[in-house]
């Protein structure tokens, strides 16, 4: 793997090359394809503390456990891509040809600022409609009150038509530019099979599922949220309300306890703060907890660890099986929304983020599907939960030029 000091994700002046690699980049056929930098990445993950981008494909892998074993045995040097919400379904992982890692977030190339067209997108469908989402939330609250279910995360999606078509990487550039921490990702979903051929997952997730560096493992779950306000006084009040909210603190505790319980047996020691911290994005206040441990087994990779902790109660619920069953019964298949996006190398180091604040978009740049969800507990309010999904959708809608 090579290191590159230039942060733009359109620069591939370096990188290891493998002669047997076969590029899977689609043939150029659109106006934006003709002007896109020839070195534009197939995969990227931008984070405040580091970034990675790749180009070209040596192999596609849909079985994440196989990918983890091949990394451990030295067959591959790196795997990048996405895990689905439902791990019984195919993953979208690739062995990249060229890789550039950096210790800073990515800076979108000037091409996507100077030559960017005005985006024209419109909402053509909601799944479910707002009223039905509130009905589902109300039903979930009643179920929680009368069963062993403690929390379930219910999501809704919207469909967009885009005319004229856009370069999907323009969406990624806008999401990175709009993120306070320069968070962003792009993943080719085609390794998951024919249903995902010609589709990308693009987003800006603030939530780290798991990161491994050496023997250190970290997680940074987010659970418990309130929308932000442009009025500073109101915004500060929302932050105080969230920090003191019994409902949101309970929701957050479910997530922290679950992740800690899954990681503790794998660690010689683990550090879990007693109280969460407040963190913010452009649209939301979140409760967050930084979990850190030292691994007993140095052969456990970031991908292994992601498979251990996913899905967390932050995107599924608790108990996991009960919440998962509710989600499967009432929602359209989430696909890769609320899955995980990231990378892992042969040393076991890597990072996976939860795939939220994202859109599945076709490579032609004409159709997109966006999601947002919220954790439902016994004291949830349907109207507040709907407002939370609207605020979370705002991250990606704003990148499309919609409010």
C-alpha positions, 0 to 999 in steps of 0.5 A: 500500500502506498501513502499519498500526501495529496488529499484530493480523491481524484489523484491516483499518482501512487498506489500498488498495482497488481498485474492480474487486476481487472478494472470493473469501471463501466464504459463512459457514456454520459456527459459527466463521465466524459469530464470526470477525472480518469483517476476517480476512485471506486471506493472511498472512506473519508474520516477526520483522522484518516482516509482511504481511496481505491481504484480497480478490482482484483476480486469481488467477494460477497461472503464477509467471513471468507474475506476475513479468513483470506486476509488472515491467511495472507491471500489478500492485502486489503478488502474494502466495501460494505456489509448489509444490514442483514448479514444473511445476505451478500456483502459488497466487498472488493480486493482493490488494485490501487490503494492510497491511505492518508492520515487526514480526511479527503478533499474533493477535487476542484472539478466537483466545485468549479464544474458542478451543475445545479442539481435538480431532484424531486421526491417521487415516493415515500416508504412509508408515508409520514402518517404510516410511519407514525402508526408504526411507531405507535404500534412499536411503543405498544409492543414494547410496553407489553412484551420483552422488546426494549427497543426497535429502530424503525426506518423510512425511505424516500425515492428521488428522480434526478434530471438531468443526471448527475455524477454520483461522485458529485454527491460524495463531494457535497456530502464531504464538504457539508460534514463538520468532520469531513465524513464521507464514503462511496461503495460499489455494491455490484459484488452483492449480485445482480440486484445491485449491479450498477448501484453505489452506496454514497453517504456521510456517516458520523458513527464508527462501528469499530476500528482496530489499530494494532491490539487496540479496538474502538467503537463510537456508537451514537444513539439518542438524538435531537434535531439542531436549530439555526437559532443558537439559543434554541440549539443550546436548549436542544443539546441540554434537553438531550443530555438530560433526556431519560428516554434518550439516555436509556436508548443510548445505554442499550447500545453501549451495553450491547457493544461492550458485552460483545467486545469484553470477552475478546479484550484483556481490558475494556474502557466504557465511560459511565456517561455519554458525551454530546456530539453534533453534525450539521443537522443533529445532536447525538449522545455518543460514547467512546469505547476502547479495549485491548484485544487478547487475540492479535489475529482478530481483524477489524472485519472480524470485529465488525461481524461480531458487533453488527447489528448494534441496537443503534440501528436494530434494537434490543433484544437483537433477534426480537427487534430484527424480526419486527423490522423484517415484518414491517419494513421494505428490505433495507439492503445496505442502509444501516449496514457497515462501510469500511476497510481491513488490511492483512495486518488486521487494521481497519475501520468500519462506519455504520452506513447511515446518512446515505443514498443508494444511487445508480451509476447513471445518476438518475435515481436515488433512494435515501433512508433515515431511522430512529430508535423507539423505546417505551417513552417515544413520541410518534411525532418526535420520531417522524421529525427525527427522520426528517432531520436526518434525511436532511443531510443527504437531501441538502446535498441534492439541493433539496431542503 
